[in-house]
Structure formats: C-alpha cells, structure tokens
C-alpha cells in the first residue's frame, strides 16, 4: 500500500513539474501529460514490489531531470533562439581562478 501512495505522490509531482517546466507551451504540456498518464497506466497492474520500486525510481529521476535540466526556447528569427530559463535554474556565477591551489579572497 505504501508503494501505491508513493506512486500517486510521484504522479502528482510529475504533473506539477510538467506544468512549471512547460509553462505557456500548450503542445509540450499536452505531450508531457499524455506521456506521464500513458506510462503510469501501462504499469498500473504491476504487482512485483521490486519492479514497482524500480519504476518509481525512474519516475523520480525523470522529475529531477525535468526540473533541473529543461530550458524553454523560442525561435525569434530564422537563426536565433531566445532561451527562457526558470528562476530555479539560474545559479550564481562562480569566479574563475587561474591557480586553484592559491586561496583568493573575494
């Protein structure tokens, strides 16, 4: 029963992540919704606890990859693309030092 609750929690989390990652992109939102629903539906009758845990691990990994690696892009010209990174993807710039063995003070 715990794996069923975990599966439902991951299902909901994947859909929330999908909505955040593909915001304002109806085609991507719909494609991701169909894929998530299809994968969960195809495996809903799985009874092997080991296989269920493996599938849940894959779902969890997919959610992390979506949240941390996917960036939206918009074609603005024939050879230009505008990237639309989410705030949680942006990181502070780390200063570059030529000699990493030497301590530098900021």
C-alpha positions, 0 to 999 in steps of 0.5 A: 500500500505504501508503494501505491501512495508513493506512486500517486505522490510521484504522479502528482509531482510529475504533473506539477513539474510538467506544468512549471517546466512547460509553462505557456507551451500548450503542445509540450504540456499536452505531450508531457501529460499524455506521456506521464498518464500513458506510462503510469497506466501501462504499469498500473497492474504491476504487482512485483514490489521490486519492479514497482520500486524500480519504476518509481525510481525512474519516475523520480529521476525523470522529475529531477531531470525535468526540473533541473535540466529543461530550458524553454526556447523560442525561435525569434528569427530564422537563426536565433533562439531566445532561451527562457530559463526558470528562476530555479535554474539560474545559479550564481556565477562562480569566479574563475581562478587561474591557480586553484591551489592559491586561496583568493579572497573575494 
